[in-house]
């Protein structure tokens, strides 16, 4: 099964990389962009057939390794 995990900083946590990108976009003349938030996406291939079991396993992976639950939120998409 293919799984996509989207991880981004929580809205109340500063995103210095996003701020730098926003300034650079403005410097290039794109005045309409007022904010940028960065994140990352992970694409996993999981050898399993039960969607709920895969979701449970990937949630555990996120909590233990893939995301920092103190400052990041994540969403999981399972593609059966």
Secondary structure, DSSP 8 states (H G I E B T S, - for coil): -EEEEEEEE-TTS--HHHHHHHHHHHHTT-TT------EEEEEEE---S-HHHHHHHHHHHIIIIIS-TTTEEEEEEEE-
